[in-house]
Amino acid sequence: MTERLQKLLSQRGIASRRGAEKLISAGRVTVNGKVAAIGQQADVQADRICVDGTHIGQPPRYEYLLLNKPKGVVSTCDDPQGRKTVLDLLEAELRDGTGLHPVGRLDADSTGAILLTNDGQLTYQLTHPQHRLPKVYQVRVEGSPSNEVLKRWRKGVMLMGRKTAPAEVAVIRQLPKARSLLRITLTEGRNRQIRRVAESLGHPVTALHRTKIGSLSLGNLPRGRYRSLSKDEVAQLKRSSALPAKTST
């Protein structure tokens, strides 16, 4: 069965669909020895598809892991600065040659739930701009946000020229040293969004921990450890991440 090259590459965890388009545009993908073109289709059973001269082969066994990221670990596959990455926390058999990669990011100073998979289609769905899977955070901030501040945060705040989507923000409890613990639920994931909004509202973040991604919860998973998702969890994640069907106009 023939499929678009972008899909075949993403299914194997080589790159997202957008990343696959860049690889093809750069002339790094060949089909049966010929440089591929954007939009080209191929049959992985009948055609020899290579990236940088390496045959992509059959799709790997898909893995789906939930990791409790510690502070100081970066949410990338490698780091030019030599910092520990989320892949460094995995056993060698999962880390080497499987195509596992983090879906989305937590900044190095943040902790908590992050999903790793080599399922390119799921990665594409979860990172698509139309996707709105809720993520829940426990956030420690300086001071005690007033009702007016909380109201502004919930409605959305202008951030770098664009208003943030409405958020659920609740005070869990007041903490010593004039700090507060909040529970925040977001359906978008702009870069360092919670930290930037909190700073703009006068309540800088002192700690940020993600507890849930959609229906996936860390529960009692220790910091720095990971677990495989169950079949039911994978099925639920795929259902909840499905993108709206395209409609003709």
Phi, psi and omega in degrees: 000129180275142177219160179297141182302323180303319181291317181298319180291321181290326179298333181265008178072015181286321179193162170294171179299320178294320177296323178296322177299321179294320178298317180293315180299328180279359178077020184268357181246132177235152174234115182055040175086356181250140180299130184280164179236153177303133179090352181292146177249155180208163177247113185297337179282327186254334185255151176263108183255125183233147171240119184054036177085356181259126180294130184283338176066197180282157179296142179287167173293130183288137176240144179224113184237143171249122184244141173263096187288130175279166175292143178090351178264135182266148185268057178223171178278333174209164184222121181299335181275358177080015179284158178294137179251169179299330179291332179294343180274353183268157172295153185303322183293336175269332186280327189257119171075010181263343183079011179297140180209154177286144176260110186077184185220156163237136180293163187302328182278350181264161181232169170115201192293128171216138183265137174237137180203164169245017177273098184297325180295317179294319177302316179301314182294317184289334182257003179291142180303332180281350185285140185223043178290124182290144176233137186249136183231146165256124189232126176262127182234160175282142177080188180236101181303132179284168177301324179295318178296315180298321179297315179298317181298317182295325183281336183116144185233141176293125182223112180054046174082005181218135183284138177287155178291155176306144182230154172267123182228123180223144176276120177281311177191161174275144183243163175299165178062036175055052177231163181227148175254123182246154169248123184235131177243124180243151172243011172224164186223059178290155186305120178050038187301309183299315181298318182289319178294314180301318178298316182294334180268003176088018181226076183304145179282134175252344175199141181221127184224122179271125185257335184216146169235105186059235180272358182274124182240142178295326183057232181261017181298122184294154177300132179088357180253166181217164177217155175281144175285148175284165178300321179295321179294319178296315180298317179296319180297319179293321178295315184286341181261359181301135181276152179300142179294142177289138179247142179278149180241000000 
